Every structure is written in C-alpha cells, then in structure tokens.
Amino acid sequence: MKNVSELYTRPSRPIKILQFGEGVFLRAFADYAVDIANEENNFNGNIAVILPRSGKTDRFAKQNNIYTVCLRGQQDGQVYKENRVITSIDSVISARDEYDAFMALAHEDALEFVISNTTDAGIAYNEADQFSDCPPSTFPAKLTKFLYERYTYYQGDIQKGLVMVPTELNDDNGQLLKSCVLQYAALWNLDDAFTAWLASACRFVDTLVDRIVAGYPAGNIDAIQEELGYEDALLDQAEPFSLWVIGDPSLADKFTIGSDKFHVEFTDNIQAFKEQKVRILNGAHTSMVLGAYLSGLDYVGQCMADPVVRRSLDQTVFGEIVPTVDLPREKAEAFAKAVYERFENPFVNHALLAISLNSISKWKGRILPTFKDSVAATGKLPKWLTYSLAALLAFYRSTEEGDGCLIGARAAGNTYEIHDDAEKLAFIKENAAKATAEYVRAVMSRSDFWGEDLTAIAGFADAVTAHIDRMAEVGVKAHIEELGRDA
C-alpha cells in the first residue's frame, strides 16, 4: 500500500502562519481550517510548524508534511464521515535543533499570524529565561525573541507586525500571552521602541476553541487505511463539530478561515461564548450523568437513546439552561442541538463514570451560576437543576472507602468509585449515614465546596431532600420519569 505523500502533492504557497505546536489538536483544527480556506476562500497561505520542545521532525518529513484528517460523528441526524488530505503545512522545524531556521522565519514577508497550542501551562513566564538562550525554555520567551527578530529585520515597520491567535484553554489567553511577552521585553531590557511596536503593530487576541480530537486511531487504523487506500502514520481523527471564537471582529476580513465545514465566530463578546459552552455543553453533562448512572446507564450515547433520560435532558437544556445564556435564543439553541449530536456520536463511547470525576467543583462551576440566574429570572427553583444536585448527593452518599475514593452502589448491586478531593470525600463519608435532611444540609452548607452556603437559598435544601427521598422510594429512573411527566 502506498503512502499518502505518494498520491498527493503539497502546493507552494506563501507562509502566512507560524504555528507553535505540532499536536493532534492543531492538526485537526487550525491546519484543517486553513486547508479548507486555501481551497474555498483564496486564503493562499501555508503554515510553518514549530516544535517548541521536541527535535523529532522526521515523521513529518517522511510524508512531505501531508496527512489525513478523518472526521467521524453525527451531523443533521445522520452518521457523518469525512476524509480530508491536509496540504497546508509548508515546513516543520525544531526550535531546539534548528534554531537558526526557526528565527529565519521572522524574515518571511507574507507572515501575518501566530497560532499556538502549547498546553494550558504553556503560556507562562520564567525569569530564568535569558535573551542569549537559543532557544529559551518557555513558549512566550521564544515568541518574544521571534518578534524582536522580526522588528529588527524590518526596522520597526508598522506593517510587519503579527497577530497572535493562541488556542490554549487559559482564560483571556491572548492577553495572558501579551503580558508574558511584555515581561520578557522588560527582563531583557529590549528597546522601548520594540515595546511600542508590539503595542501599535501587533495584536494579541483572546480565543475559545472547541473540537474533540481523538488523534491517531491505533485501534482501527488498518480498517481506516483500507478504506482510504493508502498508509498515513500522521492520520488524525476528530469529531465533525468545530468552533473557533476569535475575540476581534476586525480580523474577519483578514483571517478568512471560516467555512461551511469549519465554524468561526469573530466577536467582541467572547465571554458569552465561553458561558454558552460551560452552561450548555458542560452543564448538560453534569446535570445528566449522575442520575443517569444511578438509573442503570453507563454511556452518554445510551442516555441520548433512552426516552426517559433524553426527555429530562431536553427539559433541562431548553427549559432551564438556554434561557440563561447571554446570546440570541436561536444561536444558543443551535449550539445546544449541535451538542446533542456530539453526545450521540456513534464513534465515541463516553463513560458516565469518567464524567463523574470531581463533580462537586463541576456542579459549582457549570450549574450553580445557571441555577441562580434561573431563580432570579423566574422567582422559583428550576426543577431539573435542583434535581441535579440531589442526584449528585445521592451518587456521592457512601461510607465505604476505597483506594483514594469512596465506593458507591447502584440499585442493581454493582459498585462504583467516587473520585473527588480527599477533604470532600472525607466529609461525605462522615455525614452519609445521617438522616437524609441532615446529610443534605451538612453538605450544602459547606461554603468552601460551593462558594456560598446553599442552604441560604429559600427552599433549596428541602427540595433536594425530597428528591433524594423519592429516588430511594421509587427508584432513580422512575423518579426521572415522574419529573418529566410533570413538565
């Protein structure tokens, strides 16, 4: 069987993008988007990939930097498959082993953008980094030297500034990156004129990214390559859903990477999109999975196929969560429908127990703000979000210790592990054997767990207690069904 690079060629285009990071996420996200933009939007730009730490570029060289992105999932109610050969990467260079080649890219006339994905800890400042280091250790230090090289080479030309578009998951990632660059400029006593050039010629943009990337599908690579008709050691698998929220509307006409196949939002209200993701995507998971697991289900896909649990999710998401999102209703509902298709992805078995980890902090961050906004808007406790806390306390309620966890038991008799911070689990164990009302009030009153005393919310603790008692009386699944009928 031939290699993908023997069947496809890589067109020569100007290098418009410098990319820090060679991982599977960027290759199935940004590099995929640029490939489509070259084809459909006349973007006419390729990518120079920088390996920030590794020196191993040979796996890319063996395939002439060509590889396949295989999308597998569900779209518009149908199973979706797409195989796209990516030809947008011009070169792959090790910052450590090919330092001069890395810095020479600063001289590229067509260069406009810097993309990065260096893990959440990648955007960091280390005062031990020196300007004489070739290269320095951190990504922001490498970027600072690169920008200074470009500033020097082009003699401060205002037209040669770059736009930094980080995809790390840090809050305000663009501004965090900018602050690190400015710290290095000060640490290294670089010209004041360089700092002025950073402010006037360069932009650091906050972003939000969303796509699940599975990476190299080792378990079924033979079947995929048989389907493709070629070998590809860089093959990258991801879901069809994509969202890149870019916090600078003025870039829409310059960074033309959006398409029907790749969703990009340029906005000056990036916080609303973050809220949408946390409340709808993460909130749907957190509100659903613990009760669903106690009712006998094991995977998200099973939840979506179960009419009782699916109805509860519908009423939770569209009745209680979507109305609190600070975006037009139709946009939030469209996002919610896309989330449903992601949950239904037939190529992914997402275990409920995997989602259950650290549920106390997840409920605090993903559900509580929505809960409080709903109470403020309606003057009453939202039924399903109230139930979700009851499901959490029922799921956690155990006095049996395991190895770094508590051991819970479903009605059918099988046991499961409960994982959270040791202090939280110790407190649960200490109080789990108490009467339900006392147990509920003990946990809900822990301000250090929730950021506030939840028993101070009128009627909340009594409602949670009633849910737990009813689950014990009729069974979790039957209680979910009752709540759904009462809508």
N, C-alpha and C positions, 0 to 999 in steps of 0.2 A: 504493500500500500504506500502511495506517495505521501510526502509531507505537504501541508497546506502551502508552504512557500514555493513549492514546485508548480503549483496550479494557479497562484495569484501573484500579482506584482504590486509594488508599492509606488504610487505616483510621486513624482518630485513636486513638492510644494514649499513655499516659504515657511520657516519656523516661526510660528506666531505665539506658541505657548511653551513655557518652561514648566515642567511638572516634577515636583518633589514627591517621590514615592512611586513604586512600581507594583504595588499590591493588587490583589484581585478586585478590590472595590473600585479604584480609579479606572482600571482597565475595562470594567463592565459598566461604568457610569460616565465619567467625563470623556474618556477616549472613545467610547461608543457614541456619545453625543456629538463629538467633533467629527467623527467619521460620517455620520448622517448629515451634519451641517455642510461638510465638503460636497456631498452628493446633491443635497436639496437646496441649500441656502447660499451656495457660492461663497462659503467661508474662506476657502482656499488657504488653509493653514494646517501645518503639521505640528507635532509635539516632540520636544526633546525631553526625554525622561531622565531624571537624576536619581540614582540610587544613593540616598543620604548616608547609609552606613555600609551596606554590602558592596563587595567588589565583583560579584558574580553577574556579569553581563552576557556570558556565553549562551545561556539558554535562549535569550532573545536573538543573539547574532545567528544562531543556528537556523532560525526561522525568518531571518531578514526582518525581524520586529513585526511579523504578521501573525495573527492569531484569530480565533473564533470566539464570539460571544453567543452562547446558546441561552435564549430566554425560554423558560418553562413555567407555565402557570395557567391562570384563567383570566379571560377578558371578554366583557359583554356576554357573560353567561356561557361561554364556550372555552374548551381547552385551547390554550394558545401555545404555539411553538414558533420560534424564530431562530434561525442560524445566520449570523452576520459575520463575515470576514472583515476584520478591522485592519485598515491600512493607514491609519492616521499618525502612527508613531514613526518619526524620522530616525531617531537615534536613542540609544540607551547608554548612559555614561555614569561611571562610578565617581562620585565626588572625592572619594578617598584615594582611589588608584589612578584616576585620570583627571587630576585636579586642574591641570592647565587647559584640558579640553572643556571641562566644566566652565571655567572662568571665561574662556574664549566665546562662549555662547552669549555673554553680555554684550558682545560686539555685533550681534545679529540685528541687522537694520529693521527687519519686519517684526521683531519680537514685541508683543503687546501685553501678554497676560502671564501670571504665575499662578499655577494651581498646586495645591498641596494636600496630602493626607498622610500625616506622619504620626498617627495615633493621638489620642487626647492629651497625652503627656508631651507631645512633640513641640507644641508651642510653649516654650519655656526659656527662661533667661538663666544663664550660668556665668557668673562673674569670673570664673576661671578661664573662660574662652579668651584667647588673645588674637589680635589682628594678624599676628605673624603665623598663626596656625593655618596649615594648608591641608585639609580644611579644619575650621573649628568644630566643636562637637555638636552643638545644637543646630536645628534647622533655622531658627531665626538668625543665628550668627552667620551661618552660611549665606543666607539671603542678604544680610547686611553687607557682607563682603562683595557679593554679586552685584548688588545695587550700586555700591561705591565704585566698582569697576566700570559699570555702565555710565555712571555720572562722570567719571574721569575721562573715559574714552570719548564720550560725546561732548565733553567740555561744558557740562551743565545744561545741555539743550533741553528746553522745556518740553519739546515734542517727543523726547525719548524716554519719558517716564513710563512706568509699568503699572498695571492693575493687578493687585494681589487678590486672589479669589480662593481662600482656604476652604477646605471641606471638613476639617477636624470638627468634632462634636462639641467643642467648648462653646459656652455662651459667648456671644459677641466676639466670635473667632477672629474677624478681621481687625477689630480694634485691639484685641489682645496681641495679635501678631505685630501690629504697628507699635504698640508700647514696648515690645521686646526689641524691635529694630532700633527705636529711638534710644533705648537703654544702652545698646551696644555702641551706637554712634557717640554717645556721651562717654562711655567707658573707654573707648579707643581714641577719644579726642579728635574725631573726624571734623572736617571743616564745617563751620557754621553754614556755609553756602550749600553744603551737601544736605544738611538738615532742612534748609529752606527748600531745596529741590525736592526732597521727599514730600514736603507739605504741599508744594504747588504742582508738581509734575506727576506724582504717584498717588494711587488710591488703594486703600485697604478696605475691602468690602466684607461685611458680615454675610454669612450664608447659612442655609439649612439644607441638608441633603437627606434623601430617603429612597433607598432601594435595598432589598435583601439580596446579597450576593453570596452564593454558596461556594464559588470558586471552582477548583478542578474536581470534576465528579469521578473520583477514583473508583467508586463502587460500580459504576455502569459506563465507564469510559469506552469499553470495547463496543458496546451496543451503539453508543453515540457516534463513534468514529466509523462504524459500519454504515450507519445512516448517512453520514457526511460523505463518505467515500475517500477520506484521507486521514492521516495522523496529525495530531496537534498537541504537543506537550504543554502548550500555554492556554489551552481551551479553558474558558471561564463561563460558569453557569450562574444565571441570576433570574429573578422574577421579572415579569413584564412591567410592573408598576415602576414609575420613576417620578421624582420630584426634586428639582433644584430651585430653591428660593434664593434669589440674589438681591441683597438689600441696597440696590442702587438703580432706580428706574432709568437713569440716563445712559446705562450700559446696553439697553435693549437694542439699540440700532448698531452697536459696535460688536457686542459679544453674541452673535446671531446663531446660537446653538440649539434653540428650541425647535421642535417639530411635532408632527402628529405622533411620532414614535417616542419622543422624549419631552417630558413636560417641564418647562421652565417658567418661573414667575419672577418678574422684576417688580420690586415693591419697596416703598419706604416704611412699611408696617410689617417687618419680618416677625415681630413678636406675636402677631395674630396667627401667623402660620405655625409658629412653634406651639402656641396654645392649641391650635387645631390638631396637630399631631399628638400632643400629650393627652389632650382630653378625649379625642375620638379614637385614635389607634391604640394608644397605651391604656386609656381609660376603659375601652371596650374589653380588652384583655383582662385587666384587673377586676373589673366588675363582674365578669362572667365566669372565670375559670375555677375559682374555689368551690362555688356552689355546684358547678357542673361536674367537677371531680367527685365531690361527695355524693352526687346523684348517680355515679357509676360510669361516667365517661372519662376517656383518657387523652384524647387529642382534640385540637381546635377544629379540625375537619369534621369530627364526629359531632361536635357542638352545632356546627352550621347545618348539619344534615338532620339533627334531632328537632322535630317541630316544637316541642315544649321549650327547649333552651333557646332555639332560634327566635321564637316569639318574645321571650324575655329580653333577648339582645336587641331586637327591633324596638321594643318599647323603651329600653334604657337609652339607646343611642339616639333615636329620632325624637323620643318624647322628652328626655331629660338632659342629654349631653349637648346635642346640636344647638338647641336654643340658647345655650350659654356662650357659644363661640362668637368672637368678635369679628365675624366675616359675614358677607351676604349669605342668607339662608341657603340659596341654591348652590353656592360654592361649597359650603360646609356639608351639605347633603351629598353632593357629587363626590367629595372626598370620602365620606362615610361609605358610599356604595363601592368605591374602589377598595376601601379597607376590607369590606365583606369579600370581595373577590380574592384578595390576598389571603384571607383566612380560609377560603375554600380551595386554595391551590392544591391540586391533586398530586403534585410532585413533592410536597412537603408534609411530613408528619411532625407537627409542633406539639410536643408533650405538655399537658396542663401542669404537670409537676415541675417542669423546667420554668414555666412562667410564675409558679407559686413562690419562688425564692424571694426572700426579703419583702414579703407582701405588706408589712406594716408601713415601711417607708414608701412603698409604691402607692398604697392607698392614700397616704398623706399627700404625695406629690401629684398623683394622677386623678384622684376622685374628690378629695376634700375641697379644692377650690371650686370645682363644678357644683358640688353639693351646696356650698354656701351661696354661690351665685343663684342657684335654683331656688333656694329658700328665700333669698332676698327678692327675687322676681315674682314668686308665686305666693309667698306667705305660708307655705306648708312644706313638710318634709317630702322630698322626692322618694316615691315608693321603692324603686329599684336600687337607687344609690344607697338608701337606708338598708335595704336587704343585703347589699354587697358587703357592708361592714359586718352584718350578722353572719354572713357566710364565712367571712374571714375569721371571726372569733370562734365559730363552730369548727372550722378547719384546724385552727391552732390549738383548740382546747384539749390538752393532754397532760398527764402527769408522768408519762413513761419517757425515760431518757434513752437516747441512742448515742452514737459516736458523734458528738458535736451537733446534735439535733434533738428534737423531740420525735416521738413515734405516735402517729395518729392511726385511727382505724375507721374504715368505711363501714357502712351498714352491712355490706356483704361479708365483712370479716377480714378482708385483706388490709394490711398495714401500709403506711407510707411515711416518708421522712418529712419533717417540718424544719426548714432552714431559715434562720434569721440571726440577728446579732445575739450573742450569748446572754447579754443582760436582759433582753426582751424575752428570750425563751425561758430564762430562769424565773422571771416574774410570772409568765403564763403558767409554768409548772406549779408555782407556789399558790396560784389562785384558781386553777382549773377545776378543782374538786368542790369549790364553794357552790352555793345555790346560784342558778343562772343570773339572776338580777345582781347579786353581789359580785360575781365574776365579771359581768359586763361593765358595771360601774367602776370596778377596780382598774380594768384595762383602759376604758375610755377616759378616765380621769388623769391618765399619765400624760401631762403636758409635754414631757420630753419625748414621748413617742409621736405625738400628733402636732406639736407646735402650739397646742392650746388644750384646755380641758373640754373635751367633747360633751361631758355631762351637763355643761352650762347651756347647751343648745336645747331649748324647751322641747320636751317630749322625745328627744332622740334616744336616750338610753332605754326608756320604756319600750319604744318601738323596736329597737334592736333585740331586747329581751324577748318580746312577743314573737319575733321572727324565729329566734333560736328555739323557743319552747314549741312552736308549731312544727318546725322541722323535726324535732325529736318525737313529736306526737304522730305525725302522718308520714314522715319521710321527706327528704330534701326534694326529690323530684316531684312529689305530689304537691308540696308547698309552692314550688316554682309554677306548677300548672295552675294552682289556685290564684296566685298573684296575676298570672297572665289573663285569666278569665275575668278578673275584676277590673281590667282596664276600661 
